[in-house]
Amino acid sequence: MTDPALAKALAAPRGGSYLAPFFERPCSAQEAVDCLDEPMSKVHHWVKRWLTLGALEIVERQPRAGRAITRYRTVADEFVVPVVRGEGRASTGWPSTS
């Protein structure tokens, strides 16, 4: 992994858990809500974030009355985040982007 923003999101508390439902099979946001037992607003936030960071891709749009059902899948079967230990805490090893 070479993207510091993606590494930071994966290392965020609970960040990776919002990506978990999309590893095994294509999954809609509603299916992720059901799996995670989290509100749609929170799951939708993370889906948009993962799409922007390139960790998720759209694999299917199922037409239906109203809004189509979009299914997403991770772009890799696993993500490895390099960790640098120092100063009493773990970090991603990249400078802060803030």
LOMAR-632900 format. One record per atom (N, C-alpha, C, O): z, x, y. Coordinates in nm, 4 decimals, always signed. Layout:
<rs>
pz; px; py
Z; X; Y $
...
</rs>
This chain:
<rs>
pz; px; py
+0.0000; +0.0852; -0.1173 $
+0.0000; +0.0000; +0.0000 $
+0.0000; +0.0894; +0.1231 $
+0.0760; +0.1859; +0.1316 $
-0.0849; +0.0564; +0.2165 $
-0.0961; +0.1387; +0.3366 $
-0.0728; +0.0612; +0.4661 $
-0.0801; +0.1194; +0.5743 $
-0.0452; -0.0674; +0.4571 $
-0.0270; -0.1494; +0.5771 $
+0.1213; -0.1663; +0.6078 $
+0.1925; -0.2339; +0.5335 $
+0.1684; -0.1057; +0.7162 $
+0.3108; -0.1158; +0.7494 $
+0.3577; -0.2593; +0.7746 $
+0.4709; -0.2936; +0.7406 $
+0.2726; -0.3434; +0.8337 $
+0.3119; -0.4826; +0.8612 $
+0.3314; -0.5596; +0.7304 $
+0.4246; -0.6391; +0.7183 $
+0.2441; -0.5361; +0.6334 $
+0.2586; -0.6021; +0.5030 $
+0.3833; -0.5518; +0.4318 $
+0.4571; -0.6310; +0.3731 $
+0.4075; -0.4224; +0.4361 $
+0.5278; -0.3658; +0.3735 $
+0.6537; -0.4237; +0.4373 $
+0.7493; -0.4565; +0.3671 $
+0.6544; -0.4363; +0.5680 $
+0.7699; -0.4919; +0.6386 $
+0.7941; -0.6374; +0.5976 $
+0.9086; -0.6774; +0.5761 $
+0.6871; -0.7165; +0.5868 $
+0.7015; -0.8569; +0.5462 $
+0.7521; -0.8677; +0.4033 $
+0.8360; -0.9528; +0.3737 $
+0.7022; -0.7824; +0.3143 $
+0.7479; -0.7840; +0.1751 $
+0.8937; -0.7412; +0.1638 $
+0.9665; -0.7899; +0.0773 $
+0.9364; -0.6502; +0.2514 $
+1.0736; -0.6000; +0.2474 $
+1.1721; -0.6914; +0.3203 $
+1.2934; -0.6739; +0.3086 $
+1.1204; -0.7888; +0.3953 $
+1.2076; -0.8811; +0.4693 $
+1.2926; -0.9615; +0.3714 $
+1.2478; -0.9940; +0.2614 $
+1.4162; -0.9936; +0.4123 $
+1.4982; -1.0775; +0.3252 $
+1.4226; -1.2066; +0.2901 $
+1.3767; -1.2787; +0.3786 $
+1.4108; -1.2335; +0.1634 $
+1.3418; -1.3517; +0.1104 $
+1.1912; -1.3513; +0.1344 $
+1.1224; -1.4412; +0.0861 $
+1.1378; -1.2539; +0.2071 $
+0.9946; -1.2508; +0.2356 $
+0.9109; -1.2557; +0.1091 $
+0.8205; -1.3384; +0.0968 $
+0.9410; -1.1674; +0.0156 $
+0.8657; -1.1620; -0.1089 $
+0.8783; -1.2876; -0.1922 $
+0.7871; -1.3218; -0.2674 $
+0.9910; -1.3571; -0.1797 $
+1.0091; -1.4785; -0.2595 $
+0.9077; -1.5865; -0.2203 $
+0.8707; -1.6697; -0.3032 $
+0.8631; -1.5855; -0.0949 $
+0.7637; -1.6837; -0.0509 $
+0.6234; -1.6508; -0.1021 $
+0.5332; -1.7342; -0.0948 $
+0.6055; -1.5308; -0.1532 $
+0.4775; -1.4922; -0.2117 $
+0.4756; -1.5165; -0.3623 $
+0.3687; -1.5299; -0.4218 $
+0.5929; -1.5223; -0.4238 $
+0.6057; -1.5305; -0.5698 $
+0.5261; -1.6441; -0.6356 $
+0.4634; -1.6197; -0.7387 $
+0.5251; -1.7656; -0.5822 $
+0.4534; -1.8739; -0.6523 $
+0.3030; -1.8496; -0.6669 $
+0.2383; -1.9121; -0.7508 $
+0.2477; -1.7600; -0.5866 $
+0.1031; -1.7403; -0.5828 $
+0.0542; -1.6281; -0.6748 $
-0.0658; -1.6010; -0.6801 $
+0.1447; -1.5631; -0.7468 $
+0.1056; -1.4523; -0.8337 $
+0.0408; -1.4979; -0.9643 $
-0.0617; -1.4428; -1.0044 $
+0.0976; -1.5954; -1.0297 $
+0.0543; -1.6294; -1.1643 $
-0.0719; -1.7145; -1.1699 $
-0.1514; -1.7027; -1.2631 $
-0.0898; -1.8000; -1.0704 $
-0.2049; -1.8902; -1.0718 $
-0.2287; -1.9392; -0.9299 $
-0.1402; -1.9295; -0.8449 $
-0.3481; -1.9917; -0.9039 $
-0.3705; -2.0510; -0.7719 $
-0.2696; -2.1637; -0.7469 $
-0.2365; -2.2404; -0.8373 $
-0.2225; -2.1718; -0.6250 $
-0.1127; -2.2624; -0.5924 $
-0.1346; -2.3185; -0.4521 $
-0.1735; -2.2453; -0.3610 $
-0.1100; -2.4467; -0.4351 $
-0.1162; -2.5070; -0.3020 $
+0.0183; -2.4853; -0.2313 $
+0.1173; -2.4477; -0.2940 $
+0.0197; -2.5092; -0.1024 $
+0.1449; -2.4978; -0.0272 $
+0.2477; -2.5972; -0.0812 $
+0.3655; -2.5634; -0.0925 $
+0.2052; -2.7188; -0.1147 $
+0.2982; -2.8190; -0.1683 $
+0.3550; -2.7745; -0.3026 $
+0.4735; -2.7946; -0.3293 $
+0.2726; -2.7148; -0.3866 $
+0.3226; -2.6643; -0.5149 $
+0.4233; -2.5519; -0.4924 $
+0.5207; -2.5403; -0.5667 $
+0.4005; -2.4691; -0.3904 $
+0.4962; -2.3638; -0.3567 $
+0.6270; -2.4236; -0.3057 $
+0.7349; -2.3747; -0.3394 $
+0.6181; -2.5291; -0.2246 $
+0.7380; -2.5994; -0.1768 $
+0.8197; -2.6486; -0.2960 $
+0.9413; -2.6304; -0.3003 $
+0.7525; -2.7108; -0.3926 $
+0.8212; -2.7630; -0.5108 $
+0.8865; -2.6510; -0.5910 $
+0.9976; -2.6667; -0.6416 $
+0.8172; -2.5382; -0.6024 $
+0.8677; -2.4242; -0.6780 $
+0.9871; -2.3569; -0.6081 $
+1.0853; -2.3199; -0.6724 $
+0.9765; -2.3423; -0.4773 $
+1.0780; -2.2690; -0.4008 $
+1.1933; -2.3560; -0.3536 $
+1.2993; -2.3048; -0.3175 $
+1.1733; -2.4879; -0.3536 $
+1.2722; -2.5809; -0.2991 $
+1.3062; -2.5457; -0.1537 $
+1.4226; -2.5397; -0.1140 $
+1.2008; -2.5233; -0.0776 $
+1.2124; -2.4917; +0.0647 $
+1.1306; -2.5935; +0.1429 $
+1.0410; -2.6562; +0.0863 $
+1.1590; -2.6117; +0.2715 $
+1.0819; -2.7076; +0.3508 $
+0.9377; -2.6595; +0.3723 $
+0.9105; -2.5396; +0.3781 $
+0.8475; -2.7556; +0.3837 $
+0.7064; -2.7247; +0.4044 $
+0.6860; -2.6362; +0.5270 $
+0.6023; -2.5460; +0.5241 $
+0.7604; -2.6602; +0.6337 $
+0.7415; -2.5814; +0.7560 $
+0.7640; -2.4325; +0.7298 $
+0.6899; -2.3487; +0.7813 $
+0.8642; -2.3997; +0.6514 $
+0.8946; -2.2598; +0.6217 $
+0.7881; -2.1998; +0.5297 $
+0.7417; -2.0880; +0.5523 $
+0.7499; -2.2741; +0.4268 $
+0.6471; -2.2259; +0.3334 $
+0.5138; -2.2096; +0.4066 $
+0.4439; -2.1101; +0.3874 $
+0.4788; -2.3066; +0.4900 $
+0.3534; -2.2993; +0.5649 $
+0.3518; -2.1776; +0.6567 $
+0.2491; -2.1109; +0.6694 $
+0.4640; -2.1483; +0.7203 $
+0.4755; -2.0286; +0.8054 $
+0.4417; -1.9035; +0.7252 $
+0.3637; -1.8192; +0.7695 $
+0.5017; -1.8924; +0.6060 $
+0.4792; -1.7734; +0.5237 $
+0.3378; -1.7696; +0.4671 $
+0.2800; -1.6615; +0.4560 $
+0.2807; -1.8832; +0.4311 $
+0.1425; -1.8850; +0.3821 $
+0.0495; -1.8316; +0.4910 $
-0.0366; -1.7482; +0.4631 $
+0.0659; -1.8785; +0.6138 $
-0.0170; -1.8298; +0.7242 $
+0.0037; -1.6798; +0.7447 $
-0.0916; -1.6054; +0.7680 $
+0.1288; -1.6370; +0.7356 $
+0.1593; -1.4942; +0.7544 $
+0.0944; -1.4096; +0.6446 $
+0.0336; -1.3064; +0.6731 $
+0.1076; -1.4538; +0.5188 $
+0.0481; -1.3782; +0.4078 $
-0.1033; -1.3752; +0.4192 $
-0.1648; -1.2732; +0.3879 $
-0.1651; -1.4845; +0.4632 $
-0.3102; -1.4855; +0.4837 $
-0.3504; -1.3852; +0.5911 $
-0.4450; -1.3086; +0.5727 $
-0.2793; -1.3853; +0.7025 $
-0.3080; -1.2934; +0.8122 $
-0.2929; -1.1483; +0.7690 $
-0.3722; -1.0627; +0.8084 $
-0.1912; -1.1207; +0.6880 $
-0.1649; -0.9840; +0.6424 $
-0.2560; -0.9423; +0.5269 $
-0.2589; -0.8252; +0.4891 $
-0.3299; -1.0375; +0.4712 $
-0.4228; -1.0044; +0.3640 $
-0.3626; -1.0046; +0.2251 $
-0.4257; -0.9555; +0.1314 $
-0.2418; -1.0586; +0.2083 $
-0.1779; -1.0637; +0.0764 $
-0.2221; -1.1858; -0.0032 $
-0.2199; -1.1839; -0.1263 $
-0.2621; -1.2914; +0.0661 $
-0.3119; -1.4136; +0.0009 $
-0.4580; -1.4345; +0.0372 $
-0.5048; -1.3925; +0.1430 $
-0.5284; -1.5007; -0.0537 $
-0.6647; -1.5429; -0.0251 $
-0.6808; -1.6878; -0.0692 $
-0.6118; -1.7348; -0.1596 $
-0.7713; -1.7563; -0.0050 $
-0.8029; -1.8936; -0.0440 $
-0.8976; -1.8861; -0.1629 $
-1.0017; -1.8207; -0.1567 $
-0.8603; -1.9541; -0.2718 $
-0.9440; -1.9500; -0.3920 $
-1.0071; -2.0846; -0.4242 $
-1.0994; -2.0924; -0.5053 $
-0.9576; -2.1907; -0.3610 $
-1.0131; -2.3231; -0.3898 $
-0.9781; -2.4198; -0.2780 $
-0.8688; -2.4156; -0.2215 $
-1.0724; -2.5061; -0.2477 $
-1.0474; -2.6207; -0.1585 $
-1.0912; -2.7439; -0.2332 $
-1.2091; -2.7609; -0.2644 $
-0.9959; -2.8292; -0.2614 $
-1.0230; -2.9510; -0.3381 $
-1.0360; -3.0675; -0.2416 $
-0.9374; -3.1089; -0.1806 $
-1.1574; -3.1212; -0.2270 $
-1.1760; -3.2334; -0.1346 $
-1.0972; -3.3564; -0.1810 $
-1.0813; -3.3812; -0.3006 $
-1.0501; -3.4300; -0.0856 $
-0.9833; -3.5580; -0.1113 $
-0.9839; -3.6356; +0.0196 $
-1.0214; -3.5820; +0.1239 $
-0.9430; -3.7600; +0.0143 $
-0.9335; -3.8385; +0.1376 $
-0.8328; -3.7700; +0.2287 $
-0.7252; -3.7301; +0.1841 $
-0.8672; -3.7563; +0.3555 $
-0.7788; -3.6848; +0.4470 $
-0.8057; -3.5355; +0.4383 $
-0.9212; -3.4934; +0.4312 $
-0.7007; -3.4557; +0.4386 $
-0.7125; -3.3105; +0.4363 $
-0.7329; -3.2596; +0.2935 $
-0.6675; -3.3065; +0.2004 $
-0.8225; -3.1652; +0.2772 $
-0.8474; -3.1051; +0.1460 $
-0.7237; -3.0277; +0.1005 $
-0.6467; -2.9786; +0.1830 $
-0.7053; -3.0174; -0.0302 $
-0.5970; -2.9372; -0.0861 $
-0.6480; -2.7945; -0.0995 $
-0.7478; -2.7698; -0.1673 $
-0.5799; -2.7011; -0.0351 $
-0.6171; -2.5604; -0.0398 $
-0.5255; -2.4890; -0.1366 $
-0.4035; -2.5046; -0.1317 $
-0.5853; -2.4102; -0.2248 $
-0.5061; -2.3304; -0.3195 $
-0.5253; -2.1826; -0.2867 $
-0.6349; -2.1381; -0.2525 $
-0.4167; -2.1089; -0.2980 $
-0.4132; -1.9681; -0.2623 $
-0.3718; -1.8858; -0.3844 $
-0.3098; -1.9366; -0.4778 $
-0.4072; -1.7591; -0.3811 $
-0.3653; -1.6648; -0.4853 $
-0.3445; -1.5300; -0.4186 $
-0.4099; -1.4982; -0.3193 $
-0.2529; -1.4506; -0.4737 $
-0.2336; -1.3159; -0.4211 $
-0.3586; -1.2330; -0.4479 $
-0.4302; -1.2573; -0.5451 $
-0.3845; -1.1363; -0.3626 $
-0.5026; -1.0512; -0.3771 $
-0.4799; -0.9394; -0.4786 $
-0.5744; -0.8701; -0.5163 $
-0.3560; -0.9213; -0.5231 $
-0.3218; -0.8198; -0.6228 $
-0.2192; -0.8783; -0.7183 $
-0.1480; -0.9729; -0.6847 $
-0.2124; -0.8211; -0.8372 $
-0.1138; -0.8676; -0.9351 $
+0.0259; -0.8172; -0.9033 $
+0.1245; -0.8724; -0.9520 $
+0.0350; -0.7126; -0.8220 $
+0.1651; -0.6628; -0.7764 $
+0.1447; -0.5859; -0.6467 $
+0.0350; -0.5386; -0.6171 $
+0.2525; -0.5747; -0.5701 $
+0.2523; -0.4966; -0.4468 $
+0.3647; -0.3943; -0.4599 $
+0.4779; -0.4292; -0.4932 $
+0.3330; -0.2699; -0.4339 $
+0.4326; -0.1634; -0.4415 $
+0.4591; -0.1161; -0.2995 $
+0.3682; -0.0716; -0.2295 $
+0.5850; -0.1264; -0.2580 $
+0.6248; -0.0869; -0.1234 $
+0.6968; +0.0473; -0.1323 $
+0.8018; +0.0564; -0.1959 $
+0.6420; +0.1523; -0.0696 $
+0.7118; +0.2807; -0.0711 $
+0.8401; +0.2708; +0.0110 $
+0.8414; +0.2118; +0.1191 $
+0.9459; +0.3280; -0.0407 $
+1.0753; +0.3231; +0.0271 $
+1.1214; +0.4648; +0.0555 $
+1.1153; +0.5520; -0.0311 $
+1.1672; +0.4864; +0.1768 $
+1.2230; +0.6147; +0.2168 $
+1.3701; +0.5911; +0.2421 $
+1.4078; +0.5024; +0.3187 $
+1.4530; +0.6711; +0.1774 $
+1.5976; +0.6569; +0.1970 $
+1.6436; +0.7599; +0.2987 $
+1.6016; +0.8756; +0.2958 $
+1.7290; +0.7166; +0.3867 $
+1.7816; +0.8076; +0.4875 $
+1.8676; +0.7324; +0.5863 $
+1.8510; +0.6119; +0.6051 $
+1.9570; +0.8010; +0.6477 $
+2.0451; +0.7433; +0.7497 $
+2.1168; +0.6195; +0.7002 $
+2.1424; +0.5270; +0.7772 $
+2.1500; +0.6176; +0.5700 $
+2.2313; +0.5097; +0.5167 $
+2.1606; +0.3787; +0.4939 $
+2.2260; +0.2791; +0.4630 $
+2.0290; +0.3744; +0.5078 $
+1.9575; +0.2496; +0.4844 $
+1.8186; +0.2806; +0.4312 $
+1.7653; +0.3895; +0.4524 $
+1.7612; +0.1838; +0.3621 $
+1.6247; +0.1995; +0.3118 $
+1.5282; +0.1506; +0.4175 $
+1.5582; +0.0566; +0.4911 $
+1.4140; +0.2131; +0.4252 $
+1.3107; +0.1668; +0.5178 $
+1.1765; +0.1772; +0.4476 $
+1.1666; +0.2307; +0.3372 $
+1.0747; +0.1260; +0.5121 $
+0.9412; +0.1325; +0.4530 $
+0.8787; +0.2688; +0.4751 $
+0.7743; +0.2985; +0.4169 $
+0.9394; +0.3522; +0.5574 $
+0.8843; +0.4840; +0.5818 $
+0.7843; +0.4889; +0.6949 $
+0.7343; +0.5964; +0.7281 $
+0.7538; +0.3748; +0.7551 $
+0.6622; +0.3710; +0.8668 $
+0.7395; +0.3470; +0.9951 $
+0.8462; +0.2856; +0.9922 $
+0.6884; +0.3936; +1.1064 $
+0.7556; +0.3657; +1.2338 $
+0.7592; +0.2160; +1.2607 $
+0.6727; +0.1416; +1.2144 $
+0.8574; +0.1735; +1.3340 $
+0.8691; +0.0337; +1.3702 $
+0.7500; -0.0081; +1.4552 $
+0.7029; +0.0674; +1.5403 $
+0.7019; -0.1303; +1.4307 $
+0.5896; -0.1819; +1.5101 $
+0.6379; -0.2648; +1.6277 $
+0.5571; -0.3199; +1.7024 $
+0.7689; -0.2740; +1.6447 $
+0.8199; -0.3549; +1.7558 $
+0.8480; -0.2722; +1.8781 $
+0.8915; -0.3256; +1.9801 $
</rs>
